[in-house]
Amino acid sequence: MCDRGVPAGPIEFPRPPALGTLVVDVARGRVGEFRGEWCGRWFLRPVAGGREWAARPEDVRAVSPEQRLRAQTARANARSRGEVL
């Protein structure tokens, strides 16, 4: 059953999302922050810091509310440990 206003399935982006938007790379099963586009690839950065990776636009979807909460918690935990983000 779907809640009103919450999409039933994954959302594909018709064009690149805004910089900093949280997205999920379904090919890798990783959540990342959209950092830009170059040569037909979208570049994502791990939320808790780390090395960017390239993803095909067709493999990128909007994050679910649960994935967003997990990513925000990972970022807060990394920051509390003093890791460079």
LINKAGI-V610558 format. One line per field, one symbol per residue. ss: DSSP state (H for helix, E for strand, - for the rest). A space follows every 50 residues. Layout:
ss=???
This chain:
ss=-----------E---------EEEE----EEEEEEEEE--EEEEEE---- --EEEEHHHEEE--HHHHHHHHHHHHHHHH-----
